[in-house]
Amino acid sequence: MIQLYHVSMVYPNQVQALSDVTLKVGRGEFVFLVGPSGAGKSTFVRLVHGEERPTRGHVIVDGRNVGRMRRSELPLLRRHVGVVFQDFKLLPDRSVLDNVAFAMLVTGSSRRDIRRRVPALLELVGLRDKAAARPNELSGGEAQRVSLARALVNSPAVVLADEPTGNLDPDTSWDIVQLLLRVNQAGTTVIMATHAKNIVDKLHRRVIAIDCGRIVRDEAQGMYGDTLDSAAAEAAAALEEQAGGSVRPFSGLAWPGRGRGDGRGGSSGDWRRGSGGGAGAGGGWR
């Protein structure tokens, strides 16, 4: 489903966000991406979503090399890769309904499909009665539910959640995670970048730990803080080699705290061949 081969990402300011990353995420997996701030988690999300192109290596999503896609092809990719952002990224001058509908409008969906799909998604996330509200009238949890509905509205094969609970209280955070679990149970691949140790440790899903742009741990049923950061791990390995025996790490170095039976319709075809017309991004959908 998602494959990274020897991917490195160096930004124009010479910051190296990822360094020689190779990994695979299968269809229908639920994966936590963990690590300290600045480790490279958000860069991973942007690369898979096509917002950035790798400096070196290849990012493959459903058989397509994202780094080689033309700009005109990216909307087709984004029909099948939804993103949930920590800061919501809602359009402030549009209603909840229009914020979710916009994600379908820009990918060329028909007005009929938008009118059918958007209310169903608002029902799923418990916001049907907030359809006419503007973002400034929502709580943080409600705004994140809108962001999730927008990510799901095109029936994506993959949902990337970039710190979706970072600005939420614990109870609301669990509500968002429960929605992501429901989505995953329906066959959607979910990758959640997070600092939420309690959530990661409770769910025991696959955990990929990144530090200093490198993968330092990949476990099928992992915990949040089962490893040292990479610099500490290298130091411990060097000490062990010098001592000729095992070195016990300092505890203080741990990081702080599609089966498709859901009516997905025409979007379930081979998106790589493109799709028909629909509403243009500049028009209304009602």
Backbone as CSV, one residue per row, in Angstrom:
resi,resn,N_x,N_y,N_z,CA_x,CA_y,CA_z,C_x,C_y,C_z
1,MET,0.830,-1.207,0.000,0.000,0.000,0.000,0.865,1.258,0.000
2,ILE,1.740,1.393,1.029,2.682,2.516,1.107,4.081,1.948,1.270
3,GLN,4.995,2.399,0.435,6.372,1.926,0.491,7.318,3.114,0.348
4,LEU,8.288,3.180,1.225,9.361,4.152,1.124,10.662,3.385,0.926
5,TYR,11.415,3.756,-0.095,12.683,3.102,-0.392,13.817,4.115,-0.290
6,HIS,14.658,3.981,0.732,15.853,4.809,0.899,15.526,6.296,0.723
7,VAL,14.492,6.730,1.440,14.010,8.110,1.295,14.785,9.046,2.228
8,SER,15.307,10.110,1.655,15.901,11.203,2.419,15.218,12.498,2.014
9,MET,15.074,13.403,2.972,14.454,14.698,2.701,15.283,15.783,3.348
10,VAL,15.845,16.663,2.510,16.624,17.802,2.989,15.924,19.062,2.509
11,TYR,15.539,19.929,3.448,14.857,21.170,3.097,15.852,22.216,2.600
12,PRO,15.367,23.273,1.935,16.274,24.293,1.404,17.193,24.932,2.445
13,ASN,16.754,24.961,3.712,17.616,25.516,4.772,18.632,24.495,5.282
14,GLN,18.747,23.375,4.559,19.717,22.305,4.845,19.363,21.448,6.059
15,VAL,18.155,21.595,6.590,17.689,20.702,7.648,17.336,19.350,7.027
16,GLN,17.927,18.292,7.559,17.642,16.946,7.058,16.532,16.342,7.906
17,ALA,15.343,16.244,7.321,14.172,15.774,8.050,14.089,14.256,8.081
18,LEU,14.472,13.593,6.987,14.500,12.136,6.922,15.814,11.695,6.291
19,SER,16.312,10.553,6.748,17.599,10.070,6.265,17.527,8.573,5.993
20,ASP,17.514,8.205,4.715,17.595,6.813,4.277,16.519,5.941,4.937
21,VAL,15.272,6.374,4.834,14.140,5.660,5.441,13.578,4.646,4.447
22,THR,13.483,3.402,4.876,12.858,2.341,4.090,11.821,1.642,4.958
23,LEU,10.574,1.571,4.488,9.522,0.882,5.245,8.363,0.560,4.319
24,LYS,7.516,-0.359,4.778,6.293,-0.717,4.072,5.128,-0.725,5.056
25,VAL,3.995,-0.211,4.623,2.752,-0.266,5.394,1.714,-0.945,4.526
26,GLY,1.151,-2.044,5.016,0.206,-2.823,4.230,-1.204,-2.275,4.268
27,ARG,-2.003,-2.712,3.316,-3.403,-2.297,3.250,-4.137,-2.740,4.509
28,GLY,-4.875,-1.832,5.112,-5.680,-2.148,6.287,-4.943,-2.099,7.610
29,GLU,-3.674,-1.704,7.621,-2.936,-1.594,8.883,-3.333,-0.330,9.635
30,PHE,-3.124,-0.367,10.958,-3.213,0.819,11.808,-1.831,0.994,12.426
31,VAL,-1.162,2.103,12.112,0.228,2.306,12.496,0.366,3.610,13.269
32,PHE,1.074,3.551,14.393,1.452,4.761,15.110,2.860,5.168,14.693
33,LEU,3.030,6.438,14.388,4.336,7.005,14.070,4.717,7.898,15.254
34,VAL,5.762,7.515,15.987,6.107,8.224,17.213,7.544,8.734,17.151
35,GLY,7.850,9.647,18.062,9.185,10.212,18.137,9.123,11.629,18.650
36,PRO,10.265,12.175,19.042,10.285,13.538,19.571,9.907,14.563,18.511
37,SER,9.589,15.776,18.947,9.305,16.856,18.014,10.517,17.079,17.111
38,GLY,10.250,17.260,15.815,11.330,17.463,14.867,11.979,16.185,14.375
39,ALA,11.408,15.031,14.734,12.019,13.755,14.356,11.832,13.427,12.878
40,GLY,10.780,13.977,12.253,10.510,13.695,10.846,9.126,13.134,10.574
41,LYS,8.262,13.093,11.600,6.940,12.493,11.439,6.077,13.285,10.447
42,SER,6.040,14.606,10.606,5.206,15.418,9.717,5.748,15.407,8.290
43,THR,7.055,15.334,8.143,7.639,15.225,6.801,7.188,13.936,6.133
44,PHE,7.145,12.850,6.886,6.641,11.574,6.360,5.222,11.752,5.814
45,VAL,4.367,12.411,6.599,2.981,12.625,6.183,2.935,13.445,4.892
46,ARG,3.710,14.513,4.833,3.686,15.373,3.646,4.199,14.646,2.404
47,LEU,5.172,13.777,2.565,5.690,13.024,1.424,4.645,12.051,0.880
48,VAL,3.958,11.347,1.765,2.951,10.380,1.326,1.765,11.086,0.674
49,HIS,1.454,12.287,1.159,0.320,13.049,0.629,0.683,13.827,-0.631
50,GLY,1.958,13.837,-0.999,2.379,14.538,-2.201,2.618,16.016,-2.022
51,GLU,2.650,16.494,-0.765,2.933,17.911,-0.524,4.412,18.222,-0.690
52,GLU,5.267,17.236,-0.493,6.710,17.384,-0.672,7.206,16.254,-1.569
53,ARG,8.327,16.494,-2.215,8.998,15.460,-3.005,10.315,15.118,-2.325
54,PRO,10.654,13.840,-2.226,11.886,13.471,-1.520,13.121,13.969,-2.252
55,THR,14.148,14.285,-1.473,15.427,14.663,-2.069,16.068,13.457,-2.750
56,ARG,15.956,12.316,-2.093,16.443,11.048,-2.650,15.454,9.955,-2.298
57,GLY,15.454,8.891,-3.095,14.612,7.739,-2.814,13.244,7.830,-3.469
58,HIS,12.390,6.863,-3.127,11.092,6.730,-3.776,9.990,6.550,-2.733
59,VAL,8.872,7.264,-2.943,7.664,7.123,-2.127,6.589,6.533,-3.031
60,ILE,6.136,5.309,-2.717,5.170,4.594,-3.547,3.861,4.459,-2.781
61,VAL,2.772,4.911,-3.380,1.441,4.770,-2.788,0.562,4.039,-3.794
62,ASP,0.130,2.841,-3.413,-0.739,2.030,-4.270,-0.155,1.862,-5.669
63,GLY,1.162,1.621,-5.714,1.810,1.344,-6.982,2.301,2.545,-7.759
64,ARG,1.994,3.777,-7.290,2.424,4.983,-7.988,3.559,5.660,-7.247
65,ASN,4.564,6.108,-7.982,5.678,6.858,-7.416,5.231,8.309,-7.234
66,VAL,4.953,8.686,-5.994,4.380,10.005,-5.720,5.337,11.119,-6.144
67,GLY,6.626,10.905,-5.945,7.598,11.930,-6.281,7.683,12.234,-7.762
68,ARG,7.190,11.340,-8.597,7.241,11.540,-10.047,5.886,11.918,-10.643
69,MET,4.884,12.070,-9.808,3.569,12.439,-10.316,3.551,13.895,-10.757
70,ARG,2.861,14.167,-11.854,2.664,15.543,-12.288,1.695,16.244,-11.336
71,ARG,1.814,17.563,-11.266,0.931,18.330,-10.380,-0.540,18.061,-10.699
72,SER,-0.837,17.878,-11.974,-2.224,17.637,-12.379,-2.746,16.291,-11.885
73,GLU,-1.849,15.378,-11.507,-2.258,14.064,-11.022,-2.503,14.031,-9.521
74,LEU,-2.028,15.043,-8.801,-2.114,15.014,-7.345,-3.559,14.973,-6.819
75,PRO,-4.529,15.674,-7.439,-5.900,15.529,-6.946,-6.400,14.090,-6.958
76,LEU,-5.955,13.297,-7.943,-6.356,11.894,-7.980,-5.745,11.127,-6.811
77,LEU,-4.486,11.439,-6.496,-3.861,10.831,-5.325,-4.638,11.187,-4.064
78,ARG,-5.032,12.439,-3.945,-5.649,12.914,-2.704,-7.091,12.466,-2.539
79,ARG,-7.680,11.921,-3.592,-8.961,11.222,-3.399,-8.758,9.989,-2.527
80,HIS,-7.573,9.439,-2.568,-7.323,8.153,-1.926,-6.379,8.247,-0.740
81,VAL,-5.928,9.465,-0.422,-5.116,9.692,0.774,-5.690,10.905,1.494
82,GLY,-6.420,10.669,2.596,-6.990,11.758,3.373,-6.067,12.137,4.519
83,VAL,-6.084,13.423,4.899,-5.205,13.905,5.960,-6.023,14.607,7.040
84,VAL,-5.719,14.267,8.300,-6.294,14.944,9.462,-5.164,15.742,10.108
85,PHE,-5.340,17.062,10.232,-4.292,17.933,10.732,-4.499,18.285,12.204
86,GLN,-3.400,18.518,12.910,-3.482,18.915,14.313,-4.215,20.241,14.475
87,ASP,-3.950,21.186,13.563,-4.561,22.514,13.669,-5.789,22.663,12.768
88,PHE,-6.365,21.560,12.365,-7.654,21.464,11.686,-7.633,21.966,10.237
89,LYS,-7.067,23.144,9.992,-6.995,23.741,8.656,-8.374,23.864,8.001
90,LEU,-9.343,24.350,8.757,-10.676,24.577,8.215,-10.752,25.960,7.575
91,LEU,-11.633,26.099,6.597,-11.858,27.391,5.951,-12.760,28.226,6.863
92,PRO,-12.260,29.343,7.403,-12.994,30.052,8.457,-14.291,30.698,7.995
93,ASP,-14.396,31.000,6.706,-15.576,31.702,6.218,-16.630,30.758,5.639
94,ARG,-16.453,29.445,5.871,-17.401,28.472,5.331,-17.986,27.634,6.462
95,SER,-19.173,27.127,6.221,-19.837,26.291,7.221,-19.162,24.935,7.322
96,VAL,-19.536,24.187,8.353,-19.056,22.814,8.503,-19.381,22.007,7.250
97,LEU,-20.602,22.126,6.769,-21.019,21.394,5.574,-20.133,21.739,4.371
98,ASP,-19.885,23.038,4.187,-19.097,23.455,3.033,-17.626,23.090,3.175
99,ASN,-17.106,23.068,4.396,-15.723,22.653,4.592,-15.523,21.203,4.154
100,VAL,-16.454,20.353,4.496,-16.339,18.949,4.108,-16.596,18.789,2.612
101,ALA,-17.586,19.505,2.102,-17.915,19.414,0.673,-16.768,19.894,-0.200
102,PHE,-16.007,20.855,0.285,-14.925,21.429,-0.520,-13.906,20.371,-0.925
103,ALA,-13.652,19.399,-0.032,-12.683,18.340,-0.343,-13.144,17.487,-1.519
104,MET,-14.462,17.358,-1.709,-14.980,16.638,-2.869,-15.007,17.535,-4.098
105,LEU,-15.319,18.801,-3.888,-15.437,19.732,-5.003,-14.116,19.866,-5.755
106,VAL,-13.008,19.978,-5.013,-11.712,20.208,-5.665,-11.189,18.962,-6.372
107,THR,-11.759,17.799,-6.073,-11.342,16.587,-6.783,-12.303,16.237,-7.916
108,GLY,-13.257,17.125,-8.205,-14.107,16.946,-9.372,-15.334,16.090,-9.154
109,SER,-15.764,15.898,-7.910,-16.952,15.089,-7.643,-18.211,15.806,-8.126
110,SER,-19.215,15.031,-8.460,-20.466,15.610,-8.934,-21.253,16.186,-7.761
111,ARG,-22.135,17.129,-8.070,-22.978,17.720,-7.025,-23.844,16.659,-6.351
112,ARG,-24.338,15.702,-7.151,-25.175,14.644,-6.590,-24.398,13.836,-5.550
113,ASP,-23.159,13.478,-5.881,-22.350,12.712,-4.936,-22.055,13.516,-3.680
114,ILE,-21.803,14.808,-3.841,-21.517,15.654,-2.683,-22.735,15.733,-1.772
115,ARG,-23.907,15.933,-2.350,-25.126,16.037,-1.533,-25.429,14.731,-0.807
116,ARG,-25.035,13.611,-1.402,-25.273,12.310,-0.769,-24.232,12.008,0.311
117,ARG,-22.974,12.301,0.001,-21.874,11.833,0.837,-21.645,12.701,2.073
118,VAL,-21.714,14.023,1.929,-21.329,14.917,3.030,-22.232,14.752,4.258
119,PRO,-23.553,14.753,4.133,-24.376,14.550,5.330,-24.108,13.213,6.018
120,ALA,-23.816,12.171,5.232,-23.524,10.856,5.816,-22.255,10.906,6.657
121,LEU,-21.236,11.644,6.193,-19.993,11.765,6.959,-20.196,12.580,8.221
122,LEU,-21.001,13.642,8.149,-21.276,14.433,9.353,-22.040,13.600,10.382
123,GLU,-22.905,12.736,9.891,-23.603,11.806,10.800,-22.606,10.865,11.459
124,LEU,-21.661,10.347,10.692,-20.666,9.416,11.218,-19.868,10.037,12.358
125,VAL,-19.471,11.304,12.199,-18.636,11.943,13.227,-19.462,12.690,14.269
126,GLY,-20.785,12.554,14.199,-21.653,13.138,15.229,-21.847,14.633,15.125
127,LEU,-21.822,15.180,13.907,-21.918,16.633,13.748,-23.027,17.060,12.792
128,ARG,-23.991,16.206,12.576,-25.048,16.574,11.618,-25.778,17.837,12.064
129,ASP,-25.933,18.008,13.372,-26.642,19.191,13.864,-25.773,20.448,13.851
130,LYS,-24.500,20.309,13.474,-23.592,21.460,13.391,-23.288,21.831,11.938
131,ALA,-24.054,21.314,11.001,-23.738,21.483,9.583,-23.642,22.946,9.174
132,ALA,-24.462,23.809,9.763,-24.489,25.218,9.369,-23.518,26.082,10.172
133,ALA,-22.859,25.518,11.172,-21.970,26.300,12.027,-20.680,26.661,11.301
134,ARG,-20.074,27.771,11.711,-18.763,28.170,11.217,-17.693,27.640,12.184
135,PRO,-16.443,27.511,11.712,-15.385,26.972,12.581,-15.225,27.697,13.907
136,ASN,-15.433,29.020,13.931,-15.252,29.749,15.190,-16.366,29.486,16.198
137,GLU,-17.377,28.735,15.789,-18.469,28.369,16.693,-18.313,26.948,17.230
138,LEU,-17.194,26.297,16.911,-16.978,24.904,17.299,-15.964,24.803,18.426
139,SER,-16.099,23.749,19.233,-15.048,23.407,20.184,-13.889,22.765,19.432
140,GLY,-12.749,22.585,20.125,-11.608,21.937,19.498,-11.938,20.532,19.025
141,GLY,-12.662,19.786,19.842,-13.028,18.425,19.464,-13.946,18.394,18.265
142,GLU,-14.897,19.340,18.207,-15.807,19.405,17.059,-15.052,19.783,15.786
143,ALA,-14.111,20.730,15.905,-13.327,21.119,14.732,-12.499,19.942,14.214
144,GLN,-11.970,19.131,15.130,-11.191,17.977,14.686,-12.088,16.930,14.037
145,ARG,-13.324,16.810,14.485,-14.267,15.894,13.842,-14.590,16.352,12.412
146,VAL,-14.676,17.663,12.218,-14.870,18.185,10.865,-13.665,17.840,9.999
147,SER,-12.473,18.028,10.550,-11.249,17.688,9.822,-11.220,16.213,9.445
148,LEU,-11.688,15.357,10.356,-11.731,13.927,10.072,-12.765,13.615,8.987
149,ALA,-13.941,14.240,9.091,-14.971,14.028,8.060,-14.455,14.447,6.686
150,ARG,-13.757,15.561,6.647,-13.187,16.037,5.375,-12.167,15.037,4.824
151,ALA,-11.354,14.455,5.715,-10.360,13.467,5.280,-11.015,12.208,4.737
152,LEU,-12.213,11.883,5.227,-12.879,10.638,4.849,-13.846,10.782,3.682
153,VAL,-14.165,12.005,3.307,-15.312,12.213,2.429,-15.101,11.622,1.036
154,ASN,-13.865,11.492,0.596,-13.600,10.883,-0.712,-13.342,9.385,-0.627
155,SER,-13.716,8.759,0.478,-13.543,7.320,0.684,-12.099,6.887,0.444
156,PRO,-11.151,7.467,1.170,-9.745,7.185,0.882,-9.338,5.782,1.292
157,ALA,-8.331,5.273,0.622,-7.734,4.005,1.026,-6.802,4.194,2.206
158,VAL,-6.291,5.427,2.381,-5.337,5.737,3.441,-5.778,7.010,4.153
159,VAL,-5.707,7.013,5.480,-5.886,8.229,6.265,-4.593,8.491,7.034
160,LEU,-4.035,9.687,6.841,-2.859,10.134,7.566,-3.322,11.129,8.620
161,ALA,-3.110,10.818,9.879,-3.527,11.690,10.973,-2.275,12.261,11.635
162,ASP,-2.030,13.553,11.414,-0.815,14.207,11.900,-1.106,14.902,13.220
163,GLU,-0.777,14.242,14.324,-1.026,14.761,15.681,-2.489,15.168,15.846
164,PRO,-3.443,14.289,15.537,-4.850,14.698,15.561,-5.393,14.985,16.951
165,THR,-4.700,14.539,17.995,-5.176,14.774,19.365,-4.298,15.782,20.104
166,GLY,-3.368,16.411,19.400,-2.390,17.264,20.066,-2.977,18.460,20.775
167,ASN,-4.117,18.972,20.295,-4.729,20.160,20.909,-6.003,19.831,21.681
168,LEU,-6.196,18.554,22.000,-7.460,18.129,22.603,-7.259,17.586,24.010
169,ASP,-8.320,17.652,24.812,-8.273,17.065,26.149,-8.343,15.539,26.037
170,PRO,-7.994,14.811,27.123,-7.909,13.344,27.037,-9.198,12.663,26.576
171,ASP,-10.341,13.087,27.100,-11.590,12.427,26.703,-11.901,12.634,25.226
172,THR,-11.722,13.872,24.759,-11.979,14.161,23.354,-10.975,13.437,22.461
173,SER,-9.737,13.320,22.934,-8.718,12.591,22.179,-9.142,11.157,21.945
174,TRP,-9.672,10.517,22.979,-10.117,9.133,22.819,-11.280,9.035,21.838
175,ASP,-12.162,10.035,21.836,-13.264,10.026,20.871,-12.731,10.027,19.434
176,ILE,-11.718,10.860,19.176,-11.139,10.927,17.830,-10.477,9.605,17.466
177,VAL,-9.752,9.025,18.411,-9.070,7.754,18.142,-10.090,6.648,17.893
178,GLN,-11.192,6.646,18.625,-12.223,5.640,18.396,-12.797,5.758,16.981
179,LEU,-12.952,6.978,16.487,-13.421,7.155,15.116,-12.397,6.616,14.119
180,LEU,-11.114,6.865,14.383,-10.069,6.335,13.498,-10.053,4.810,13.513
181,LEU,-10.308,4.219,14.670,-10.360,2.756,14.759,-11.534,2.200,13.955
182,ARG,-12.675,2.885,14.001,-13.834,2.453,13.217,-13.524,2.508,11.724
183,VAL,-12.846,3.570,11.320,-12.450,3.712,9.921,-11.511,2.579,9.524
184,ASN,-10.569,2.264,10.396,-9.615,1.196,10.122,-10.309,-0.164,10.035
185,GLN,-11.286,-0.391,10.894,-12.010,-1.658,10.879,-12.781,-1.851,9.574
186,ALA,-13.096,-0.753,8.889,-13.787,-0.844,7.599,-12.815,-1.110,6.450
187,GLY,-11.514,-1.223,6.758,-10.538,-1.577,5.738,-9.582,-0.481,5.330
188,THR,-9.722,0.714,5.907,-8.859,1.831,5.551,-7.547,1.758,6.318
189,THR,-6.442,1.987,5.639,-5.139,2.077,6.280,-5.051,3.393,7.041
190,VAL,-4.638,3.333,8.308,-4.530,4.536,9.133,-3.105,4.645,9.658
191,ILE,-2.485,5.802,9.437,-1.174,6.107,10.004,-1.338,7.356,10.857
192,MET,-1.076,7.225,12.150,-1.285,8.317,13.092,0.038,8.725,13.716
193,ALA,0.500,9.934,13.382,1.674,10.512,14.033,1.228,11.122,15.354
194,THR,1.914,10.776,16.443,1.405,11.191,17.748,2.480,11.234,18.819
195,HIS,2.214,12.079,19.837,2.989,12.075,21.079,2.163,11.475,22.224
196,ALA,0.977,10.960,21.916,0.048,10.508,22.955,0.447,9.123,23.460
197,LYS,1.339,9.091,24.420,1.866,7.829,24.952,0.758,6.926,25.481
198,ASN,-0.207,7.502,26.189,-1.262,6.675,26.787,-2.087,5.958,25.720
199,ILE,-2.334,6.623,24.596,-3.113,6.010,23.525,-2.317,4.890,22.867
200,VAL,-1.062,5.168,22.541,-0.217,4.164,21.896,-0.076,2.933,22.778
201,ASP,0.199,3.146,24.077,0.434,2.023,24.984,-0.830,1.200,25.222
202,LYS,-1.986,1.823,25.151,-3.231,1.094,25.398,-3.642,0.233,24.206
203,LEU,-3.388,0.705,22.994,-3.912,0.016,21.816,-3.005,-1.085,21.285
204,HIS,-1.701,-1.031,21.572,-0.779,-2.100,21.155,-0.869,-2.394,19.659
205,ARG,-0.828,-1.356,18.852,-0.776,-1.517,17.400,0.677,-1.411,16.925
206,ARG,0.870,-1.517,15.629,2.222,-1.368,15.097,2.757,0.026,15.427
207,VAL,3.989,0.085,15.891,4.626,1.349,16.256,5.921,1.494,15.467
208,ILE,6.026,2.590,14.719,7.263,2.954,14.036,7.814,4.193,14.734
209,ALA,8.996,4.070,15.320,9.618,5.180,16.040,10.674,5.824,15.153
210,ILE,10.587,7.149,15.041,11.542,7.929,14.257,12.279,8.883,15.184
211,ASP,13.576,8.996,14.995,14.358,9.986,15.728,15.474,10.480,14.820
212,CYS,15.654,11.793,14.788,16.687,12.410,13.945,16.564,11.951,12.489
213,GLY,15.325,11.752,12.038,15.088,11.413,10.649,15.285,9.963,10.286
214,ARG,15.578,9.108,11.273,15.816,7.690,10.997,14.827,6.819,11.778
215,ILE,14.508,5.660,11.216,13.683,4.696,11.940,14.569,3.982,12.953
216,VAL,14.194,4.090,14.230,14.977,3.449,15.284,14.251,2.236,15.874
217,ARG,12.971,2.063,15.489,12.224,0.907,15.999,10.984,0.713,15.151
218,ASP,10.641,-0.550,14.886,9.428,-0.894,14.150,8.915,-2.197,14.740
219,GLU,7.816,-2.119,15.508,7.293,-3.280,16.233,5.830,-3.499,15.915
220,ALA,5.448,-4.750,15.753,4.079,-5.098,15.358,3.064,-4.718,16.431
221,GLN,3.393,-4.932,17.691,2.506,-4.570,18.804,3.341,-3.814,19.823
222,GLY,3.661,-2.593,19.479,4.640,-1.846,20.252,4.048,-0.949,21.324
223,MET,4.958,-0.328,22.033,4.635,0.671,23.041,5.307,1.971,22.623
224,TYR,4.958,3.057,23.298,5.477,4.358,22.891,6.975,4.503,23.156
225,GLY,7.431,4.147,24.359,8.788,4.479,24.754,9.672,3.290,25.010
226,ASP,9.627,2.285,24.123,10.413,1.069,24.327,11.847,1.180,23.839
227,THR,12.246,2.372,23.390,13.586,2.498,22.832,14.216,3.802,23.231
228,LEU,15.536,3.845,23.236,16.264,5.085,23.383,16.173,5.859,22.078
229,ASP,16.445,7.167,22.140,16.585,7.879,20.885,17.857,7.400,20.194
230,SER,17.995,7.717,18.919,19.069,7.116,18.135,20.447,7.501,18.647
231,ALA,20.626,8.761,19.073,21.939,9.175,19.558,22.323,8.398,20.805
232,ALA,21.344,8.197,21.713,21.628,7.439,22.928,21.896,5.975,22.603
233,ALA,21.151,5.444,21.624,21.357,4.052,21.254,22.758,3.842,20.683
234,GLU,23.209,4.784,19.845,24.544,4.663,19.286,25.609,4.762,20.378
235,ALA,25.380,5.664,21.343,26.335,5.798,22.439,26.388,4.532,23.277
236,ALA,25.218,3.935,23.539,25.183,2.704,24.321,25.879,1.574,23.589
237,ALA,25.681,1.509,22.260,26.336,0.460,21.480,27.847,0.622,21.510
238,ALA,28.317,1.878,21.435,29.756,2.116,21.473,30.341,1.720,22.824
239,LEU,29.615,2.056,23.901,30.084,1.683,25.236,30.125,0.169,25.402
240,GLU,29.094,-0.488,24.854,29.037,-1.942,24.966,30.225,-2.580,24.240
241,GLU,30.550,-2.044,23.073,31.672,-2.596,22.317,32.990,-2.390,23.062
242,GLN,33.127,-1.210,23.665,34.349,-0.930,24.415,34.464,-1.819,25.643
243,ALA,33.321,-2.044,26.304,33.332,-2.807,27.551,33.340,-4.301,27.311
244,GLY,32.995,-4.716,26.096,32.953,-6.139,25.801,31.795,-6.845,26.460
245,GLY,30.787,-6.109,26.834,29.630,-6.713,27.488,28.425,-5.820,27.324
246,SER,27.338,-6.182,27.998,26.114,-5.412,27.849,26.179,-4.150,28.692
247,VAL,25.531,-3.108,28.206,25.433,-1.850,28.925,23.965,-1.592,29.188
248,ARG,23.628,-1.353,30.418,22.240,-1.079,30.770,21.947,0.392,30.526
249,PRO,20.980,0.722,29.677,20.722,2.130,29.358,20.122,2.865,30.550
250,PHE,20.347,4.184,30.574,19.735,5.006,31.608,18.253,5.131,31.340
251,SER,17.435,4.906,32.343,15.983,4.989,32.138,15.565,6.408,31.801
252,GLY,16.336,7.401,32.225,15.972,8.787,31.963,16.095,9.194,30.508
253,LEU,16.672,8.315,29.661,16.845,8.668,28.264,15.637,8.312,27.408
254,ALA,14.637,7.642,27.981,13.436,7.323,27.203,12.716,8.615,26.847
255,TRP,11.991,8.599,25.712,11.276,9.805,25.297,10.221,10.187,26.310
256,PRO,10.060,11.476,26.546,8.954,11.899,27.406,7.627,11.675,26.700
257,GLY,7.131,11.807,28.264,5.810,11.744,27.824,5.428,13.153,27.288
258,ARG,-9.606,-3.042,1.901,-10.691,-2.152,2.152,-11.896,-2.948,1.798
259,GLY,-11.956,-4.074,2.576,-13.296,-4.457,2.211,-14.146,-3.241,2.066
260,ARG,-14.938,-3.159,1.013,-15.660,-1.941,0.696,-17.156,-2.188,0.673
261,GLY,-17.732,-2.381,1.797,-19.163,-2.584,1.837,-19.893,-1.364,2.334
262,ASP,-19.286,-0.160,2.117,-19.854,1.043,2.693,-20.353,2.021,1.642
263,GLY,-20.656,1.496,0.474,-21.222,2.374,-0.540,-20.232,3.370,-1.091
264,ARG,-19.015,2.945,-1.357,-18.011,3.885,-1.836,-18.170,4.200,-3.321
265,GLY,-18.978,3.453,-3.988,-19.377,3.811,-5.337,-18.215,3.889,-6.305
266,GLY,-18.321,4.876,-7.246,-17.403,4.941,-8.362,-15.965,5.156,-7.965
267,SER,-15.675,5.726,-6.790,-14.295,6.000,-6.425,-13.526,4.740,-6.105
268,SER,-14.166,3.595,-6.104,-13.467,2.361,-5.776,-12.730,1.767,-6.969
269,GLY,-12.785,2.424,-8.119,-12.102,1.913,-9.298,-10.610,2.201,-9.247
270,ASP,-9.946,1.965,-10.381,-8.507,2.183,-10.458,-8.256,3.670,-10.631
271,TRP,-7.950,4.365,-9.534,-7.796,5.815,-9.557,-6.606,6.230,-10.401
272,ARG,-5.660,5.320,-10.615,-4.465,5.696,-11.355,-4.764,6.020,-12.810
273,ARG,-5.914,5.556,-13.309,-6.286,5.866,-14.695,-7.093,7.143,-14.794
274,GLY,-7.304,7.802,-13.635,-8.067,9.061,-13.657,-9.559,8.800,-13.541
275,SER,-10.322,9.875,-13.574,-11.767,9.753,-13.430,-12.435,10.796,-14.305
276,GLY,-13.734,10.693,-14.373,-14.491,11.586,-15.218,-14.591,12.975,-14.635
277,GLY,-15.451,13.801,-15.214,-15.567,15.192,-14.838,-16.233,15.379,-13.515
278,GLY,-17.036,16.382,-13.391,-17.675,16.693,-12.127,-17.638,18.173,-11.918
279,ALA,-17.985,18.586,-10.709,-18.024,19.998,-10.415,-16.639,20.584,-10.401
280,GLY,-16.452,21.727,-11.006,-15.150,22.391,-10.970,-14.920,23.027,-9.613
281,ALA,-13.650,23.265,-9.286,-13.311,23.784,-7.963,-13.880,25.160,-7.741
282,GLY,-14.163,25.895,-8.797,-14.613,27.263,-8.596,-16.113,27.377,-8.473
283,GLY,-16.876,26.324,-8.696,-18.322,26.430,-8.706,-18.964,26.006,-7.418
284,GLY,-20.260,26.251,-7.274,-20.977,25.759,-6.116,-21.337,24.311,-6.305
285,TRP,-21.823,23.676,-5.246,-22.153,22.257,-5.361,-23.607,21.990,-5.053
286,ARG,-24.328,22.961,-4.587,-25.710,22.724,-4.243,-26.607,22.778,-5.481
